[in-house]
């Protein structure tokens, strides 16, 4: 896939990705190899991305640890995340569309993620954006459909996020959650690194 931060928290500023496609990346087991892995993004922009058929997450954005400086920012626009999370090992990674986090510390960097006019569809365990570990998510004019369809791996729902103690902010505006035949709820629990707390 595509990775910033040298698979670590190396700071990346003013990085843009336009008209990109990531597909069929990552191992069938394990937790490394997300389709789009944005670590250390102080200011990153993704426009018209397609992330599909990945074994792990469609997008992973955040910090591994804490480092000084400003809040981090990722802007996603006119993108599609579908059919991700195909790994055989659902205990190693959350099998979702886009997910972003903080550094799992209430005192660390705030990971600001803004998504506009995007589609999150048919991801195996959950949709996104998760916003765990003190992540911050704002989603506008987007569509969710048929996420969390596989109950055998604990499929949870379309809009997934972690327990309230684990999320700095989460907002959805002018968006659609399209009902599907798989019976997943509109919202469901995502990963949480603060013990066993889950949502909703």
N, C-alpha and C positions, 0 to 999 in steps of 0.2 A: 504494500500500500504506500501511502505517503506519510512521512513523519517529519516533525520539526523537533528541535530541542535535543538532537542526537540521542534519542531514546532516554533522555533525562531532562533536567530542568534548565538546560542551557537557554538563556533568554533570547527570544526572537521578537523583533519589533518591525512593524510595517511590512509584514509578509502577506502577499496576496496570491490566491489560487483561483483561477478562472477557467471554466469549461474543462473540468477534470472528471475522470471516471476511475473508480476503484472497484475491482470485482474479483471474487474468488481468492481473497488473501487470507492468511492466517492458518495456523495448524488445526487439525481436527481435535486436538487436546492441548491443554495449557492455556496461559493467559496473556501471552505476548503475540501481537500480530494483528491489531485492529486495522480496519480498512484505512481510516484517516486518523492518525494519532498526533494530536497537537499538544505537546508539552512545552512549557516555558513561553507560551504565546502572550507577550505583553500587548500586542496589537496585531491580530491576524484576521484575514478576510477570505471568505469562501463564496464564490459566485458561480451558480449553475454547475454544481457538483452532482454526480450520480454515484452513489455508493450502494452496491448490490451484491447479493450472493456471497457475502463474507462469512467465514466461519466464526468470527468473534463479533465485536461491536461495529456498527456502521461508522461511528465516529467516537473518539475518546479525547476529551479535552480537560486539562487540569495541571496540577502539580504533583510530583512525587513527594517532595518535601517542602519546607518553608524556606523562602529566601526574601531578602529585603527589597523594597521598592514599591512601585505603584500596584494598583489592582490590575488584573489581567483582563483582556477583552478579545472575544471572538464574535465576528459578525457572519452569519450564514444567510444567504439570500438565493431564492429561486433554485433550490436544491431538492434532491430526492434520495431517501434512504429506505431501501426495500429489500426484503428477503435476506436479512442478516441474522447471525446467531446460529449457524448450522453446525457448530461444533458438537462432537459426541460427549463432551465433558462440561456439563452445565454447572458443576461445582467450582470450576476455576474462573469463570467469567460470566458476567451478566450478558445474556444473549439478546441484544437489543439493537435499535437504531442508533441515534445519536445520544451520547451521555456526556455530561461534564460535571466536574467536581471542583472542590477547593483543595486545600492541602490537608483536609481532615482535622483542622484545628480552628476553633472559633476566633482565634487571634491572628490567623494567617491572611494571606492574600485572598481577596474576593475574586472569584472567577466569574466574570460577567459574560454571559452568552446571550446573544440576541439572534432570533431566527425569524425571517420574513418569507412569506409566500413559498413555503416548502411543503413537501409531502413525506410522511412517515407511514409506511405501509408494510404489512405482512412480515414483520420482524418476529422471530420465533418466541422469545420469552416476554418481551415488552417493547413498547414504542420508544418513549423518551420524553423529555430530555434528562430525566433522572435527577440532576441537580443535587447530588449527594455531597457529603464532606464540605459543607458550607458553600456549595455552588449557588449561583444566581442566574435565573433563567427568565427570559421575556420572549414570548412567542406571539407573532401577529400573522393573521391571514394565512393560516396553514391548515393542512388536512391530515387527519389520522384515520387509518382504516385497517382492521383485521390484525392488529398487533397482539402478541400474547396468545396466539392461537393454539400453541402446543402445551396442553395441560400436563403432559408427561414430564416436562422439564420445569413445571411450576409457572406456566404462563399466567401473567398477571393483568394485562390490560393495555389500553392505548396510551393514555397519558400516565406515565409512571414517574414517581418521585419518591425520595426517601422520607423518613419520619420528620415531622416538623422541627425537631431539635437539630436536625442534620441539614436543613435547607436554609440558606440565607434569605432567598426570595424566589418566588415562582409565580408567573403571571401568564395567562393565555387570553388573547383578545381577538375578536372577529374571526374565529377559527371554526372548523367543522370537525366533529368526530362522527364519521359515517358508521352507522350500525351495520354489523355483518352477521353472518349465520353461525359464527363460532362461539358466540355467547360470552365474549370477554367484556368486562365492565369498561366504562369510560376512563376510570382512574384505577390505579393499582400500585402496589408497593414496589419500589425499586431498591437498589442496594443501599445499605447504610453501614458506615464504618464506626458508628458509635454504639458498639455492642449489638444487641439483638433488636434494636428499635426499628420498626418498619411503619409504613403508612399504607392506606389512610387510617 
